[in-house]
């Protein structure tokens, strides 16, 4: 089920910013998976690329850092309790 935002797109809302960071992380992870797996597939079909493993490892570390930032900047639990 996709994430849906039912409120206004207010950049001052910490929960909205958190969901924005989650969406940015999933786009980053999707790009990593698509490009990295595509490059490894092309490498297996053609001549080897000597630095593909280093490229994938560096990008994976960047992805883990991005995940750590998303988790660390998560708003407190009381921020999601809104008044209706």
KAZI-V536315 format. One record per residue. N is the residue number from 1. PSI is psi in whole degrees, 0 to 359 (NA if undefined). D_LAST is the distance of its C-alpha to the last C-alpha in Angstrom with 1 decimal. Layout:
((N	PSI	D_LAST) (N	PSI	D_LAST))
//
This chain:
((1	128	24.0) (2	156	23.1) (3	130	20.2) (4	139	17.7) (5	118	15.2) (6	353	12.4) (7	189	11.2) (8	156	13.6) (9	71	16.8) (10	117	16.5) (11	349	19.3) (12	349	18.1) (13	120	15.2) (14	327	17.0) (15	322	15.5) (16	317	16.4) (17	323	19.8) (18	315	20.3) (19	326	19.8) (20	319	22.2) (21	323	24.7) (22	316	24.5) (23	318	25.3) (24	321	28.1) (25	318	29.5) (26	325	29.6) (27	319	31.4) (28	314	33.8) (29	319	34.5) (30	319	35.1) (31	320	37.5) (32	312	39.3) (33	314	39.8) (34	311	40.9) (35	317	43.3) (36	314	44.6) (37	324	45.4) (38	317	46.9) (39	320	49.1) (40	325	50.3) (41	315	51.1) (42	321	53.1) (43	321	54.8) (44	336	55.9) (45	333	57.3) (46	203	59.1) (47	150	60.6) (48	145	58.7) (49	118	56.7) (50	330	57.6) (51	16	54.4) (52	323	51.8) (53	320	51.1) (54	318	50.6) (55	313	48.3) (56	320	46.1) (57	318	46.0) (58	317	45.1) (59	324	42.3) (60	321	41.1) (61	319	41.0) (62	323	39.0) (63	319	36.5) (64	322	36.3) (65	319	35.8) (66	317	33.0) (67	318	31.4) (68	322	31.9) (69	318	30.2) (70	316	27.1) (71	318	27.0) (72	325	27.8) (73	14	25.2) (74	136	22.4) (75	159	19.4) (76	160	19.0) (77	331	17.2) (78	352	14.7) (79	337	13.7) (80	354	11.8) (81	106	9.4) (82	152	6.2) (83	133	3.8) (84	NA	0.0))
//
